[in-house]
Amino acid sequence: MENPSHHESVNEVHDKIKEEITTAKERFEKQEKIRCQFCAKGTRCNICSNGPCRITENAQRGVCGIDKDGMVMRNWLRVNTMGTSAYTYHAKTAAKTLKETANGNTPFEIKDEQKLFNLAQKFGINTKDKKKAAKKLSDFLIEEINRDSESNSEVLNKFAPETRKETWKNLDILPGGPLHELMDVNTSIMTNVDGDYQSLAFKGLRMGLSTVYGSLTLLEEIQDILFGSAKPHQAEVDLGILDEDYVNILPNGHEPFMGAALIKVARKEEIQEKAREAGAEGVRIIGSIESGQELMQRFETDDVFAGLTGNWLSTEYVLATGAVDVMAADMNCALPSFGEYADKYNSKIIPVSKLVDLPGVENKIIYEPKKAEEQAREIIEIAIENYKERENEPTRIPDKKQEITTGFSTDSVLEALGGSLDPLVEQITEGNIKGIVALVSCSTLANGPQDQTTTEVAKELIKRNILVLSAGCGNAALQVDGLTTLDAKEKAGEGLKTVCDQLNIPPVLSFGTCTDTGRLLNLVTAVADKIGVDPTKLPVAVTAPEYMEQKATIAAMGAVAYGLYTHVSPTPPITGSENVVNLFTDEVEELTGGKVAVGDEPQKIVNGIEQHIENKREGLEL
């Protein structure tokens, strides 16, 4: 791998620091030489003291008696449980923040009252008092998270299509709350509990559905209520948005709460004056990875909130610019190397989640809704003091930034369509939009340089008149590459370009983060309801061209259970069992309507997606 990234800004910083400190690129190349092929195939197990066990031709069962099918599936579900756990933790934090906001104990306010009342009414909360509605809704979400697995999810009952619910009921994968489904799966994958790969697979599909509905759907709705629903607007991305003359604070992770508090406090004139007294031009809050996406979806950029640097593989290079005064690390994607980078490049890392601890990092300011404003002030004070220390130190900020259009969601897509799905359905029927693909991806070096596969897949999709809805770290990949701009229509096929002109939208709609998976599926539901068909009949698909971690895998399980063609790359660690591979890539389609597709070469990936879409169009006689 000659360069670490598809993005010039990252490569520029890498060239300057590669002799000074190790980066993900060098660490990946060292690990590549010593990969364990048993782990890569899923045929290694170390969960009990009789192991580690490996499945070979001469040792076809572990000590406990488990065969390769059970071992591979058990290992796969272990990965998925972490994703469910992380998403549900985020949902719990959202609920707690909403409740404390309703009680007047946070710096936040209820920005989208209409969404609050609409959502509350959907769940039988009938009150016109927004504080009461917010408190009851937050209590409902906590109740939903903790719903017994023997009781059906209420969120699913309200949001899922009837045809899907009937299918899931027949398959016995109609779930309860995510914590109880997680508990069932975690107990099942212990030694000597459930060794049957098919039984385990169905439990994994149930957990996927419980995550999509019980955690993801409501947490994003609550964040809209608190910070305002996403609306299309302009913003800037890439490392060039850093400015050495400012105190730069980066909320980094997957939760927007501390970042939102930092923006609110930093917009106070007294705070900006403190920064000017320290010699800076002011304080800026700059988004990093998914926390940044969450903020950028809902907050207009201005002199205080500057935009987004990039995805997780950019973070070491962001710190290496020497222009970051504080990185506020919330839950997820806080690299263990951050402490070393902070020491070398004049920065401070402050974990703001009780889950996060990093080598060499001592300061922690754990986010509490009631204390959010004073905590934000404390972080800003630390950043200003750090600016004084780095004032005469050299910075390495690439002169590259990209203007984008962001802020799309189910609601804003409807708004762009004039409040009705009719224009979208009409464009699909006429063939200007051949189909829709949700690109919900991470970023990995396993397929080559950062974001290269993701951007090539997206370009090929829009070239073939397939509209892309992007979310996750893959969203940042497409933003930095300029594909979420109005000008990107020139890279689209003639039909999609016509739609972009008519609706004044990019060919890739920036939909947010990986936590928007639930809302993406709800958009598919809305389109299916409009046409009057089961969602599995629609010309839609999902792709994760560079999945990396555990949240991506449970989102994929949710999409397959829902009934969607779901491409993932690189190939997951399940190839050690032909039966498991066949189940996910073929047999499950007869059950849920969804399936897993694999492949790492962009042309072949899109060929498979396009063929699926063509088949669905033919089935609808389009």
C-alpha positions as CSV (number, residue, x, y, z in Angstrom):
1,M,0.0,0.0,0.0
2,E,1.9,3.0,-1.3
3,N,-0.3,5.7,0.3
4,P,-2.5,5.3,3.3
5,S,-5.5,7.1,1.9
6,H,-7.6,8.0,-1.1
7,H,-7.6,11.6,0.2
8,E,-4.7,14.0,-0.6
9,S,-4.9,15.8,2.7
10,V,-4.2,12.6,4.7
11,N,-1.4,11.5,2.4
12,E,0.2,15.0,2.7
13,V,0.3,14.7,6.5
14,H,1.4,11.1,6.4
15,D,4.4,12.0,4.3
16,K,5.5,14.6,6.9
17,I,5.1,12.3,10.0
18,K,5.9,8.8,8.8
19,E,9.5,9.0,10.1
20,E,8.3,10.4,13.4
21,I,5.5,8.1,14.6
22,T,3.7,5.0,13.6
23,T,0.3,5.3,11.9
24,A,-2.5,2.9,11.1
25,K,-0.9,2.2,7.7
26,E,2.5,1.0,9.1
27,R,0.7,-1.0,11.9
28,F,-1.6,-2.6,9.3
29,E,1.3,-3.7,7.1
30,K,3.1,-5.3,10.1
31,Q,0.0,-7.2,11.1
32,E,-0.7,-8.3,7.6
33,K,2.5,-10.5,7.7
34,I,1.3,-12.4,10.7
35,R,-2.5,-12.8,10.2
36,C,-4.0,-16.0,11.8
37,Q,-6.0,-17.8,9.0
38,F,-8.0,-19.7,11.6
39,C,-9.2,-16.3,13.0
40,A,-9.8,-15.0,9.5
41,K,-12.1,-17.9,8.8
42,G,-13.8,-18.0,12.2
43,T,-12.5,-21.5,13.0
44,R,-10.7,-20.6,16.3
45,C,-12.3,-20.5,19.7
46,N,-10.8,-19.4,23.1
47,I,-13.9,-18.9,25.3
48,C,-13.1,-21.7,27.7
49,S,-10.1,-23.1,29.5
50,N,-10.0,-26.2,27.3
51,G,-8.9,-24.0,24.4
52,P,-7.9,-22.3,22.3
53,C,-9.3,-24.8,19.8
54,R,-8.9,-24.7,16.0
55,I,-10.9,-26.7,13.4
56,T,-8.7,-28.6,10.9
57,E,-9.2,-31.6,8.7
58,N,-7.8,-33.8,11.5
59,A,-9.5,-32.0,14.4
60,Q,-13.0,-31.3,13.2
61,R,-14.5,-30.5,16.6
62,G,-13.5,-28.4,19.6
63,V,-12.9,-30.0,22.9
64,C,-16.5,-29.3,23.9
65,G,-17.7,-31.1,20.7
66,I,-18.7,-28.0,18.7
67,D,-18.2,-28.3,14.9
68,K,-17.0,-25.7,12.5
69,D,-20.5,-24.5,11.7
70,G,-21.3,-23.8,15.4
71,M,-17.9,-22.3,16.1
72,V,-18.0,-19.9,13.1
73,M,-21.6,-18.7,13.9
74,R,-20.8,-18.4,17.6
75,N,-17.8,-16.2,16.8
76,W,-19.8,-14.1,14.4
77,L,-22.5,-13.4,17.0
78,R,-19.8,-12.5,19.6
79,V,-18.8,-9.6,17.3
80,N,-22.5,-8.6,16.7
81,T,-23.3,-8.4,20.4
82,M,-20.8,-5.6,20.8
83,G,-22.6,-3.6,18.2
84,T,-26.0,-4.0,19.8
85,S,-24.5,-3.1,23.2
86,A,-22.9,0.1,21.8
87,Y,-26.0,1.3,20.0
88,T,-28.1,0.7,23.0
89,Y,-25.7,2.6,25.3
90,H,-26.1,5.5,22.9
91,A,-29.9,5.2,23.0
92,K,-29.9,5.2,26.8
93,T,-27.8,8.4,26.9
94,A,-30.2,10.0,24.4
95,A,-33.1,9.1,26.7
96,K,-31.4,10.4,29.8
97,T,-30.5,13.6,28.1
98,L,-34.0,14.2,26.9
99,K,-35.4,13.7,30.3
100,E,-33.0,16.0,32.0
101,T,-33.7,18.6,29.3
102,A,-37.4,18.3,30.0
103,N,-36.6,19.0,33.7
104,G,-34.6,22.1,32.8
105,N,-31.3,20.7,33.9
106,T,-29.3,20.8,30.7
107,P,-28.1,23.6,28.3
108,F,-30.2,22.1,25.6
109,E,-33.8,22.8,24.6
110,I,-36.5,21.0,22.7
111,K,-35.9,22.2,19.2
112,D,-38.4,20.2,17.2
113,E,-41.6,20.3,19.2
114,Q,-43.7,18.9,16.3
115,K,-41.6,15.8,16.1
116,L,-41.8,15.4,19.9
117,F,-45.6,15.5,19.9
118,N,-45.9,13.3,16.8
119,L,-43.7,10.7,18.2
120,A,-45.3,10.8,21.7
121,Q,-48.7,10.4,20.2
122,K,-47.6,7.4,18.1
123,F,-46.9,5.7,21.4
124,G,-50.1,6.7,23.2
125,I,-48.6,9.7,25.0
126,N,-51.4,12.3,24.7
127,T,-50.4,15.7,26.1
128,K,-49.8,19.1,24.7
129,D,-47.3,19.9,27.5
130,K,-43.9,19.5,25.9
131,K,-42.1,18.8,29.1
132,K,-44.5,16.1,30.1
133,A,-44.4,14.6,26.6
134,A,-40.5,14.6,26.6
135,K,-40.3,13.0,30.1
136,K,-42.9,10.3,29.2
137,L,-41.2,9.6,25.8
138,S,-37.8,9.2,27.5
139,D,-39.3,6.8,30.0
140,F,-40.9,4.9,27.2
141,L,-37.5,4.5,25.4
142,I,-35.8,3.2,28.6
143,E,-38.8,0.8,28.9
144,E,-38.4,-0.3,25.3
145,I,-34.7,-0.9,25.7
146,N,-35.4,-3.1,28.6
147,R,-38.4,-4.9,27.1
148,D,-38.4,-8.7,27.8
149,S,-37.5,-10.8,24.8
150,E,-40.7,-12.7,25.2
151,S,-42.7,-9.4,24.6
152,N,-42.8,-7.8,21.2
153,S,-41.0,-4.5,20.5
154,E,-43.5,-1.6,20.6
155,V,-41.3,0.6,18.3
156,L,-41.2,-2.2,15.8
157,N,-45.0,-2.6,16.0
158,K,-45.5,1.1,15.2
159,F,-42.7,1.5,12.5
160,A,-42.4,-1.9,10.7
161,P,-44.6,-2.9,7.7
162,E,-47.4,-5.4,8.4
163,T,-46.0,-7.8,5.7
164,R,-42.6,-7.8,7.5
165,K,-44.1,-8.3,10.9
166,E,-46.0,-11.3,9.6
167,T,-42.8,-12.8,8.1
168,W,-40.8,-12.3,11.3
169,K,-43.6,-13.8,13.4
170,N,-43.6,-16.9,11.3
171,L,-39.8,-17.2,11.6
172,D,-39.9,-16.5,15.3
173,I,-37.6,-13.6,15.0
174,L,-40.0,-10.9,16.1
175,P,-37.9,-9.4,18.9
176,G,-38.3,-7.8,22.3
177,G,-36.0,-5.1,23.6
178,P,-32.3,-5.0,22.6
179,L,-30.9,-5.5,26.1
180,H,-32.9,-8.7,26.6
181,E,-32.1,-10.0,23.0
182,L,-28.5,-9.2,23.7
183,M,-28.7,-11.1,27.0
184,D,-30.3,-14.1,25.2
185,V,-27.6,-14.1,22.6
186,N,-24.7,-13.6,25.0
187,T,-25.9,-16.5,27.1
188,S,-26.5,-18.7,24.1
189,I,-22.9,-18.3,22.8
190,M,-21.3,-19.5,26.0
191,T,-19.6,-22.9,26.1
192,N,-22.1,-25.7,26.0
193,V,-25.3,-23.7,25.6
194,D,-26.3,-23.4,22.0
195,G,-24.1,-25.2,19.5
196,D,-26.5,-25.2,16.5
197,Y,-25.5,-22.7,13.8
198,Q,-29.0,-22.3,12.5
199,S,-30.5,-21.6,15.9
200,L,-27.8,-19.1,16.6
201,A,-28.4,-17.4,13.3
202,F,-32.0,-16.8,14.0
203,K,-31.1,-15.4,17.4
204,G,-28.7,-13.0,15.6
205,L,-31.4,-11.9,13.2
206,R,-33.7,-11.2,16.1
207,M,-31.0,-9.2,17.8
208,G,-30.5,-7.2,14.6
209,L,-34.1,-6.3,14.4
210,S,-34.2,-5.3,18.1
211,T,-31.2,-3.1,17.5
212,V,-32.7,-1.3,14.5
213,Y,-36.0,-0.6,16.1
214,G,-35.4,-0.7,19.9
215,S,-32.2,1.4,19.8
216,L,-31.5,3.1,16.5
217,T,-34.9,4.4,15.4
218,L,-35.7,6.3,18.6
219,L,-32.3,7.6,19.5
220,E,-32.0,9.5,16.2
221,E,-35.6,10.9,16.6
222,I,-34.7,12.1,20.1
223,Q,-31.6,13.8,18.9
224,D,-33.7,15.6,16.3
225,I,-36.1,16.7,19.1
226,L,-33.2,18.0,21.1
227,F,-31.0,19.6,18.5
228,G,-33.4,20.1,15.5
229,S,-34.2,17.9,12.6
230,A,-31.7,17.7,9.8
231,K,-32.3,20.0,6.9
232,P,-30.1,20.3,3.7
233,H,-27.5,23.0,4.1
234,Q,-23.9,23.8,3.1
235,A,-20.9,22.8,5.2
236,E,-17.1,22.2,4.8
237,V,-15.1,19.1,5.4
238,D,-11.5,17.8,5.3
239,L,-8.4,18.7,7.3
240,G,-8.1,22.1,5.8
241,I,-10.9,23.5,8.0
242,L,-8.5,23.5,10.9
243,D,-7.0,27.0,11.5
244,E,-3.8,27.4,13.5
245,D,-4.9,30.8,14.7
246,Y,-7.9,29.5,16.6
247,V,-8.4,27.4,19.7
248,N,-9.6,24.1,18.1
249,I,-11.7,21.6,20.0
250,L,-12.8,18.4,18.3
251,P,-15.7,16.3,19.6
252,N,-14.8,12.8,18.5
253,G,-16.8,9.6,18.6
254,H,-20.4,8.7,18.0
255,E,-22.5,10.7,20.4
256,P,-23.3,14.4,19.8
257,F,-24.2,15.5,23.3
258,M,-20.9,17.0,24.6
259,G,-20.3,18.4,21.1
260,A,-23.6,20.2,21.2
261,A,-22.9,21.6,24.6
262,L,-19.5,22.8,23.4
263,I,-21.0,24.6,20.5
264,K,-23.6,26.3,22.7
265,V,-21.1,27.5,25.2
266,A,-18.4,28.5,22.6
267,R,-21.0,30.8,20.9
268,K,-21.0,33.0,24.0
269,E,-19.1,36.2,23.5
270,E,-17.4,35.9,26.9
271,I,-15.8,32.6,25.8
272,Q,-14.6,34.0,22.5
273,E,-13.1,37.0,24.4
274,K,-11.2,34.6,26.7
275,A,-9.6,33.0,23.6
276,R,-8.7,36.4,22.2
277,E,-7.1,37.4,25.5
278,A,-4.9,34.2,25.1
279,G,-3.8,35.4,21.7
280,A,-6.1,33.4,19.5
281,E,-8.7,34.7,17.1
282,G,-11.4,32.7,18.9
283,V,-12.7,29.2,19.8
284,R,-13.8,26.8,17.1
285,I,-15.6,23.5,17.5
286,I,-14.8,21.1,14.7
287,G,-16.5,17.7,14.2
288,S,-14.6,14.5,14.0
289,I,-16.0,11.2,12.7
290,E,-19.6,10.3,13.7
291,S,-20.0,12.8,16.5
292,G,-19.1,15.4,13.9
293,Q,-21.6,14.0,11.4
294,E,-24.4,14.1,14.0
295,L,-23.6,17.7,14.7
296,M,-23.1,18.7,11.1
297,Q,-26.5,17.2,10.2
298,R,-28.3,19.5,12.7
299,F,-26.1,22.6,13.2
300,E,-25.4,25.3,10.6
301,T,-21.7,26.1,10.3
302,D,-20.5,29.5,11.3
303,D,-17.5,31.2,12.9
304,V,-17.8,28.8,15.8
305,F,-18.8,25.4,14.4
306,A,-16.6,24.9,11.4
307,G,-17.6,21.5,10.0
308,L,-16.0,18.0,9.9
309,T,-12.4,16.8,9.5
310,G,-13.1,13.2,8.3
311,N,-13.6,9.7,9.4
312,W,-11.8,7.5,12.0
313,L,-8.8,6.7,9.8
314,S,-8.1,10.5,9.6
315,T,-7.9,11.1,13.3
316,E,-4.2,10.4,13.9
317,Y,-3.4,12.7,11.0
318,V,-5.7,15.4,12.4
319,L,-3.8,15.3,15.7
320,A,-0.5,15.3,13.8
321,T,-1.4,18.7,12.3
322,G,-0.4,20.2,15.7
323,A,-3.5,22.4,15.6
324,V,-5.8,20.5,17.9
325,D,-6.0,21.8,21.4
326,V,-8.5,19.3,22.8
327,M,-10.0,16.2,21.4
328,A,-13.1,15.3,23.4
329,A,-13.4,11.5,23.1
330,D,-16.8,10.1,23.6
331,M,-18.1,6.5,23.2
332,N,-16.5,4.7,20.1
333,C,-13.5,5.2,17.8
334,A,-11.1,6.7,20.4
335,L,-7.8,5.1,19.2
336,P,-5.4,3.8,21.8
337,S,-2.6,5.7,20.1
338,F,-4.2,9.1,20.8
339,G,-2.2,9.7,24.0
340,E,1.1,9.2,22.1
341,Y,-0.1,11.6,19.4
342,A,-1.3,14.2,21.8
343,D,2.1,14.2,23.6
344,K,4.0,14.6,20.4
345,Y,1.8,17.1,18.7
346,N,0.8,19.5,21.5
347,S,-2.8,18.4,22.1
348,K,-5.0,17.2,25.0
349,I,-7.2,14.2,24.9
350,I,-10.2,14.3,27.3
351,P,-12.4,11.2,27.5
352,V,-16.0,12.4,28.0
353,S,-17.5,9.0,28.4
354,K,-17.1,6.6,31.3
355,L,-16.4,3.9,28.7
356,V,-13.3,5.5,27.3
357,D,-9.8,5.2,28.8
358,L,-6.6,5.6,26.8
359,P,-2.9,4.9,27.6
360,G,-1.1,8.1,28.8
361,V,-4.4,10.1,29.2
362,E,-5.2,11.3,32.6
363,N,-7.9,14.0,32.3
364,K,-11.5,12.7,32.2
365,I,-14.6,14.8,32.2
366,I,-17.5,12.3,32.0
367,Y,-20.6,13.7,30.3
368,E,-23.5,14.2,32.6
369,P,-26.6,15.9,31.2
370,K,-27.1,18.0,34.4
371,K,-23.5,19.2,34.3
372,A,-23.0,19.5,30.5
373,E,-22.6,23.3,30.4
374,E,-20.0,23.5,33.2
375,Q,-18.2,20.5,31.7
376,A,-18.1,22.2,28.3
377,R,-16.7,25.4,30.0
378,E,-14.0,23.3,31.7
379,I,-13.0,21.6,28.4
380,I,-12.8,25.0,26.7
381,E,-10.6,26.4,29.5
382,I,-8.2,23.5,29.1
383,A,-8.2,24.1,25.3
384,I,-7.3,27.8,25.7
385,E,-4.5,26.9,28.1
386,N,-3.2,24.4,25.6
387,Y,-3.3,27.0,22.8
388,K,-0.9,29.1,24.8
389,E,1.5,26.2,25.0
390,R,1.4,25.6,21.3
391,E,1.4,29.2,20.2
392,N,4.9,29.1,18.7
393,E,4.9,25.5,17.6
394,P,4.7,24.7,13.9
395,T,1.5,23.2,12.4
396,R,1.0,21.0,9.4
397,I,-2.4,21.8,8.1
398,P,-3.1,20.7,4.5
399,D,-4.6,23.4,2.3
400,K,-7.6,21.3,1.4
401,K,-11.2,21.6,2.2
402,Q,-14.4,20.6,0.4
403,E,-17.8,22.4,0.4
404,I,-20.7,19.9,0.6
405,T,-24.4,19.6,1.0
406,T,-25.5,17.7,4.1
407,G,-28.5,17.4,6.3
408,F,-30.7,14.8,4.5
409,S,-33.0,12.6,6.5
410,T,-36.3,10.9,5.8
411,D,-38.1,14.2,6.7
412,S,-35.8,16.4,4.6
413,V,-36.0,14.0,1.6
414,L,-39.7,14.3,1.8
415,E,-39.4,18.1,2.0
416,A,-37.1,18.2,-1.0
417,L,-39.8,16.2,-2.9
418,G,-42.4,18.7,-2.0
419,G,-43.8,16.9,1.0
420,S,-44.7,13.7,-0.9
421,L,-43.0,10.6,-2.1
422,D,-44.8,10.8,-5.4
423,P,-41.9,12.5,-7.3
424,L,-39.5,9.8,-6.1
425,V,-41.8,7.0,-7.0
426,E,-42.4,8.6,-10.4
427,Q,-38.7,8.9,-11.1
428,I,-38.1,5.3,-10.1
429,T,-41.1,4.2,-12.3
430,E,-39.8,6.1,-15.3
431,G,-36.3,4.7,-14.8
432,N,-34.4,8.0,-14.2
433,I,-33.6,6.5,-10.9
434,K,-32.9,2.9,-11.5
435,G,-32.8,2.1,-7.8
436,I,-31.7,3.3,-4.4
437,V,-28.7,2.1,-2.4
438,A,-27.9,2.9,1.2
439,L,-24.2,3.1,1.6
440,V,-23.6,2.6,5.3
441,S,-20.0,1.9,5.8
442,C,-16.9,2.3,8.0
443,S,-13.4,2.8,6.7
444,T,-10.7,0.1,6.6
445,L,-7.2,-0.5,5.2
446,A,-8.1,-4.1,4.5
447,N,-9.2,-3.2,0.9
448,G,-6.4,-0.8,0.2
449,P,-6.0,2.9,0.9
450,Q,-8.6,4.6,3.2
451,D,-11.9,5.1,1.4
452,Q,-10.7,4.1,-2.0
453,T,-13.2,1.2,-2.4
454,T,-16.1,3.3,-0.9
455,T,-15.6,6.2,-3.3
456,E,-15.2,3.9,-6.4
457,V,-18.4,2.0,-5.5
458,A,-20.4,5.2,-5.0
459,K,-19.1,6.7,-8.3
460,E,-20.0,3.5,-10.2
461,L,-23.5,3.4,-8.6
462,I,-24.4,7.0,-9.6
463,K,-23.0,6.5,-13.0
464,R,-25.6,3.7,-13.4
465,N,-28.4,6.0,-12.3
466,I,-28.6,4.5,-8.8
467,L,-29.3,7.1,-6.1
468,V,-27.0,6.8,-3.1
469,L,-27.9,7.6,0.5
470,S,-24.7,7.7,2.5
471,A,-24.2,7.3,6.2
472,G,-21.4,6.4,8.7
473,C,-17.7,6.9,8.2
474,G,-18.3,6.1,4.5
475,N,-20.3,9.2,4.4
476,A,-17.2,11.3,5.3
477,A,-15.4,9.4,2.5
478,L,-17.9,10.6,-0.1
479,Q,-18.1,14.1,1.4
480,V,-14.3,14.7,1.3
481,D,-14.3,13.3,-2.3
482,G,-16.9,15.8,-3.4
483,L,-19.7,13.4,-4.2
484,T,-22.3,15.0,-1.9
485,T,-22.1,18.3,-3.8
486,L,-24.5,19.6,-6.4
487,D,-21.6,19.5,-8.9
488,A,-21.3,15.8,-8.5
489,K,-24.3,15.4,-10.8
490,E,-21.9,15.6,-13.7
491,K,-20.6,12.2,-12.6
492,A,-24.1,10.6,-12.6
493,G,-25.9,8.9,-15.4
494,E,-28.2,11.0,-17.6
495,G,-31.3,9.9,-15.8
496,L,-30.0,10.6,-12.3
497,K,-28.5,13.8,-13.5
498,T,-32.0,14.9,-14.7
499,V,-33.4,14.2,-11.2
500,C,-30.6,16.1,-9.5
501,D,-31.3,19.1,-11.8
502,Q,-35.1,18.9,-11.2
503,L,-34.9,18.6,-7.4
504,N,-31.6,20.5,-6.9
505,I,-30.0,17.6,-4.9
506,P,-26.7,15.8,-5.2
507,P,-26.6,12.2,-6.6
508,V,-25.3,11.1,-3.1
509,L,-27.5,12.3,-0.2
510,S,-25.6,12.8,3.0
511,F,-27.8,10.9,5.5
512,G,-25.8,11.1,8.6
513,T,-24.1,8.3,10.7
514,C,-24.3,4.6,11.1
515,T,-27.0,5.2,13.8
516,D,-29.2,6.3,10.9
517,T,-29.7,2.7,9.8
518,G,-33.1,2.5,11.5
519,R,-34.2,5.7,9.7
520,L,-33.0,4.4,6.3
521,L,-35.1,1.3,6.8
522,N,-38.0,3.4,7.8
523,L,-37.6,5.4,4.5
524,V,-37.7,2.1,2.6
525,T,-40.9,1.2,4.5
526,A,-42.4,4.6,3.6
527,V,-41.7,4.0,-0.1
528,A,-43.1,0.5,0.0
529,D,-46.2,1.7,1.7
530,K,-46.6,4.4,-1.0
531,I,-46.4,1.8,-3.8
532,G,-48.4,-0.8,-1.9
533,V,-45.8,-3.6,-1.9
534,D,-43.7,-5.5,0.6
535,P,-40.3,-3.7,1.0
536,T,-38.5,-6.8,-0.3
537,K,-40.0,-6.1,-3.7
538,L,-38.4,-2.7,-4.1
539,P,-35.3,-2.0,-6.2
540,V,-33.2,-1.1,-3.2
541,A,-30.0,-2.5,-1.6
542,V,-27.4,-1.8,1.1
543,T,-23.7,-1.7,0.7
544,A,-20.9,-1.5,3.3
545,P,-17.8,-1.3,1.0
546,E,-15.4,-0.9,3.9
547,Y,-17.0,-2.3,7.0
548,M,-14.6,-2.3,10.0
549,E,-16.2,-3.0,13.3
550,Q,-19.0,-4.4,15.4
551,K,-21.6,-1.7,15.0
552,A,-21.5,-2.2,11.2
553,T,-22.0,-6.0,11.5
554,I,-25.2,-5.8,13.6
555,A,-26.6,-3.1,11.3
556,A,-26.0,-5.6,8.4
557,M,-27.8,-8.3,10.4
558,G,-30.7,-6.0,10.9
559,A,-30.8,-5.2,7.1
560,V,-30.7,-8.9,6.2
561,A,-33.5,-9.7,8.7
562,Y,-35.5,-6.8,7.4
563,G,-35.2,-8.3,3.9
564,L,-32.6,-6.3,2.0
565,Y,-29.7,-7.3,-0.3
566,T,-26.8,-6.4,1.8
567,H,-23.2,-6.2,0.4
568,V,-20.3,-6.2,2.8
569,S,-16.6,-5.9,2.2
570,P,-14.1,-7.2,3.2
571,T,-15.5,-10.7,3.5
572,P,-16.5,-11.4,7.1
573,P,-14.7,-14.1,9.2
574,I,-17.3,-16.8,8.4
575,T,-15.6,-18.6,5.4
576,G,-14.5,-21.5,7.6
577,S,-18.1,-22.9,7.4
578,E,-19.7,-23.6,4.0
579,N,-23.0,-24.0,5.8
580,V,-22.8,-20.6,7.4
581,V,-21.8,-19.0,4.1
582,N,-24.6,-20.6,2.3
583,L,-27.1,-19.6,5.0
584,F,-26.3,-15.9,4.8
585,T,-25.6,-15.6,1.0
586,D,-28.4,-17.9,-0.2
587,E,-30.8,-19.7,2.1
588,V,-31.8,-16.7,4.2
589,E,-33.2,-15.0,1.1
590,E,-36.0,-17.6,1.0
591,L,-36.8,-16.8,4.6
592,T,-36.6,-13.0,5.1
593,G,-36.1,-11.8,1.5
594,G,-32.6,-10.5,2.4
595,K,-29.1,-11.9,1.8
596,V,-25.4,-11.1,2.2
597,A,-23.3,-10.4,-0.8
598,V,-19.5,-10.2,-0.7
599,G,-16.8,-9.0,-3.0
600,D,-14.0,-6.4,-2.9
601,E,-13.7,-5.2,-6.5
602,P,-15.9,-2.1,-7.1
603,Q,-17.1,-3.0,-10.6
604,K,-18.1,-6.5,-9.5
605,I,-19.8,-5.1,-6.3
606,V,-21.9,-2.8,-8.4
607,N,-22.6,-5.4,-11.0
608,G,-24.2,-7.6,-8.3
609,I,-26.2,-4.7,-6.9
610,E,-27.4,-3.6,-10.3
611,Q,-28.5,-7.1,-11.2
612,H,-30.5,-7.3,-8.0
613,I,-32.1,-4.0,-8.7
614,E,-32.9,-5.0,-12.3
615,N,-34.5,-8.2,-11.0
616,K,-36.7,-6.2,-8.6
617,R,-37.7,-3.7,-11.3
618,E,-38.7,-6.6,-13.5
619,G,-40.7,-8.1,-10.7
620,L,-42.6,-4.8,-10.3
621,E,-42.9,-4.6,-14.1
622,L,-41.1,-1.3,-14.3
